[in-house]
Structure formats: C-alpha cells, structure tokens
Amino acid sequence: MTSQNRTGHIRLTSHPEPGTSATRFPIRWGEADPRQRGPVIGSVTNPADRNAIGAYGGAYALYRALAVSSGALNPLMRPDLTNTHPVVPIGPNPQWADPARIVSLDPFGHMAGEVFADEIATGTDIRPTIAVTRARLNLPEILSAMSAGRLKGDGTVLHDNGDISVVKIAVDPVWHLPGVAARFGVSETVLRRTLFEQTAGMFPELVTRPDLSVFLPPIGGATVYLMGEASALTDPRRRVSCRVHDECNGSDVFGSDICTCRPYLIHGIEECVREAQGGGAGVIVYNRKEGRALGEVTKFLVYNARKRQEGGDQAATYFERTECVAGVQDARFQQLMPDVLHWLGITRIDRLMSMSNMKYDALVGSGIDVVERVPIPDGLIPEDASVEMQAKKAAGYYAPDGTPSHDDLARTVGRDLDRF
C-alpha cells in the first residue's frame, strides 16, 4: 500500500511514521458531542485524512473502482451534499454516548454533512454513512389485507390504494473494532488477525495500523422502514412493533414457496402498519444477510443437497445439510443486530414478530425489553415450507402452544387465507 509522508515522497507501507500523528481527525468512540467524537473518514482521495480502514460504501466501493478504471468516474470527485440531509430528525439518543451500546454503525453518520460542513467546505472528504428519506411501500398482500378487512386506509399511514407511508433509512456498516471484539468475547488482536486472514489479506491495515480502530467492512448494511412518527420510538407511553428481518432475495423479491421469509416479512409489515395507526410506531429492520449470512450460492447448493438426499427433503436433516455444505448451520450471529434499534432510541419493543431465539436473546441481552413475541401464524406458511418450519420448531425456535392456526385466522377475519 502506498502512502505519502510529510516530504511528499511515496513509500510502500501502511504503518504510520514514528513520531507523527496518525490522523488529524482522531475518533473518540462514545463521545456524545459529534465534533468531540470526530468524523469517520474512509476517503481514498486524501490518504492523510483517513481515520478508518476500508472505504466508503462497503461492497459498492468495488463498483466505484470499476467506474474509475473505465473512465466513467473521476477518482477525485466529491459529492455535493446540498439538500441531502435527513427529512426526519433522528436523535441524538442516550445510547449514542455509550461506546458499548453501538459498535457496528456510526450514530452520527446521518449528520456528517451538517456537523462537519466547514471541514467539507475546505476540502476534507467526509461523507454520510446513513441517509434518511421518505417513501411509500406498495405490496399486493397489503391490498389483500385491506380487502379482507384486516387493515383499513387512514390516509396518513395507509392510503386507499394500498400505499404505506414510511420513513426509509439506509445504514452502511461502520465497525468500532474494540467494541465488536467485546461483543464476540474475543480480543481485538484476534479479531483483527482473523478478519485479515479470512479476507485473504484484503485489508493489511487491520494488522499494521493498531492506531485505527474503525473499519468499514465490504458487506451490505441495513435498511429501516419506519411507520408512524419517529418520536413514538422514544416515548414510553406509545407502543412499538418490530420485525428484524434477514435478507432472502429468493422469497422476499421473487416469492419462493420453499421458505417463510416473505410471508413473515409481510406479516411484520401488516402488524407495524396496525401499530402505527394506533398511535405507536412500527419498525422493519432489513439486514443484508442472504442465506443465513452464507450467501446465495451456498444457499442454492444446500437446496440441491436437501432435495436430492435419500428420502427427499426432511426436517430432521434440514440444518445438517447446511452444515455439510457451509461448515456451520447459521452464520447470522445476532450480536450486532440490536445496534440500529439502539440508534433509533428504542428501549422497549411491545410486539416482536420473530420466532428466532437468537434475535430475542440479542435484543434482551443488549438491554431492550421485549413484551410479546409473535410467531408467524400457521395460515401464512406456504405448504412447501412446512419442512423448514418443522425443523425450526424441532430446533427450539419460539412457537408457543396456541399459535393461531389457518382456521383461527380465517374465522378472525372472516375469509379464507389461501391467497395470502
């Protein structure tokens, strides 16, 4: 890796020079004042200002590299952040000043363009890592719910055409390495070395720059869909419903009938709409963790292995076939998952739409109270996904006695639910 010293000479090293400050913008993670904390700088346009390992945009940095290499993008281009600031204020919340509470995102990431406007104006390449906008969701299942009478338009949260008004938040991952290491119960040295080794040496600064404690990993982040007023999230008098959902492209987007992902996501959205209409707030957190964080290629390989085994797809070997291919049953460790909810200021979830004990334990272990856990109703489970559901129940996923059946739901809403 090349860097430039004070005399202007280029040298092949990633170590800071002895006797020099590593950066003029040190990061003091956990400071309540963003200026005291300092900006996260992952720019490649001025290496001297960098105080984070990696680059802005996570995995998308590679597409930016292709654009630069093809001549489509000027490598020195810096974004004009005029009018890009959040459309809804988020925070500051008390959790932002707790260095142990938020370790996988920059709590001030959406404020960077405003807080550090003077530095940006004088040439420092500081970029937001969180964006907050407004949007509408349109899902055919919501129209079905309206037709069935489960939901009714109110003109604010849910419109008569089925559109749902949401605050939409994109979050890029920003890891504070000491905090991430503590979450997983390992030393920072072990974490840095393992990250370096398992990415085939992609980020040498993990082992050569102990002075840099922030890492911008080349992975996908999270998107938050907020229904209702953001102020409800921190008001103890108002209720919060939440679905934390891990990406499943094959189901969420293309409607696969082999798993419950899209049905559970839609169920979560419906419950969040209902909560927002009642004066509370609904939160969907959509994490990019395709195939149990193993990737879509691995997931499809597992599909083949499950279906081709003697006796066909079976609940008894559901997790075993994943482990045979990937070496682990599930790589979706949830230790970092609560961070975005802490960023939102949430301290209590009244209704959590999830059967995952890992998610529940991570939330409760991080200090968020969960009042009620809501499993997916039987009537929303596709027939071909029954193997998955049997396997999850056998593995101890949350499925209490009395979970509403297809017939129970049909009686409640007065219709057959097969369409949903």
Secondary structure, DSSP 8 states (H G I E B T S, - for coil): -EEE-TTS-EEE--S--TTS-S-SS---TT-SSHHHH------SS-GGG--SEE-TTGGGHHHHHHHHHTTSS-TT-----TT-S-SS-----GGGG-TTT--SS-TTTTTHHHHTHHHHHTT-----SEEEEEEEE--HHHHHHHHHTS----SSSB-TTS-EEEEEEEE---EEHHHHHHHHTS-HHHHHHHHHHHTTTS-THHHH-TT--EEE-SS--EEEEEEE-GGGGG-TTS-EEEEEEE--HHHHTT--SSSSHHHHHHHHHHHHHHHHHTTSEEEEEEE--HHHHT-HHHHHHHHHHHHHSTTSS-GGGHHHHHHHHHSSS-----TTTTHHHHHTT--EEEEE----HHHHHHHHHTT-EEEEE----GGGS-GGGHHHHHHHHHTT-S--TT---HHHHHHHHTS--TT-
